Amino acid sequence: MSEIESGFFQSGGYNLSYKIHKNGKENSILLFHGFQDASDTFLYQFPFLSKHFNIYRFDYRGHGDSEWIREGNYHFIQTLVDVKTFVSKFLPEKFHILGHSMGGGIGARFAGIYPEKILSIVCLEGFMSIQNPELEKKRLKAWLDTLENNEVGIKERKNKTFSSLDELTHRLKPVYPRLDFKKVRDLATYLSKKTDTGFQWKNDPLYKRGFPFVFPLI
């Protein structure tokens, strides 16, 4: 019988949400979720993974149930710091990694820094081609040129309110075209929170500011 430990751990002055599935297995696996997802989006992989691994996972800053940053901008280096903290606090000496999208890039970087800890790594959509330097220059310039305008809208830090969970699910459905509505609704339940006026995404709207550079997946 699986036992799930859940709570918050401190990293860099922030409270980050985590869960550990204690399945009594010899091997352990650390899951890295994608951009604007949460560790709960591995929901439909848990039954299979639980047959083989103890599962470790947490929500990045500004994602899921983890705390939003209080100032500045988000950067993937912050996430690497939090991964190191989480691994040091909870993980066994050696473990496996499964990462999706941005999580694949983060997982690959951590594995490259600490190869002695990693038994295997799976990156789902975690790779991309090298970016054209001229395109990177244009992207950075556009980000800087619009930063002042973005600051005005970001200060309130409010996400759009949906009248119902079904409405929010319809908004999420195109992201998961191969899943039926019920499964997408289950995911939406984990990615949203109920408010006095409806439902909102849990993720920090500061992410809508975007990044000055394309996230380096690998």
HELIX and SHEET records of a PDB file:
HELIX    1   1 SER A   39  GLN A   45  5                                   7    
HELIX    2   2 PHE A   46  SER A   50  1                                   5    
HELIX    3   3 PHE A   76  PHE A   90  1                                  15    
HELIX    4   4 MET A  102  ILE A  113  1                                  12    
HELIX    5   5 PRO A  115  LYS A  117  5                                   3    
HELIX    6   6 PRO A  133  ILE A  154  1                                  22    
HELIX    7   7 LEU A  165  LEU A  172  1                                   8    
HELIX    8   8 LYS A  173  VAL A  175  5                                   3    
HELIX    9   9 PHE A  181  LEU A  191  1                                  11    
HELIX   10  10 PRO A  205  ARG A  209  5                                   5    
SHEET    1   A 6 GLU A   3  SER A  11  0                                        
SHEET    2   A 6 TYR A  14  LYS A  22 -1                                        
SHEET    3   A 6 PHE A  53  PHE A  58 -1                                        
SHEET    4   A 6 ASN A  27  PHE A  32  1                                        
SHEET    5   A 6 PHE A  95  HIS A 100  1                                        
SHEET    6   A 6 ILE A 118  LEU A 124  1                                        
SHEET    1   B 2 SER A 192  LYS A 194  0                                        
SHEET    2   B 2 PHE A 199  TRP A 201 -1                                        
END                                                                             
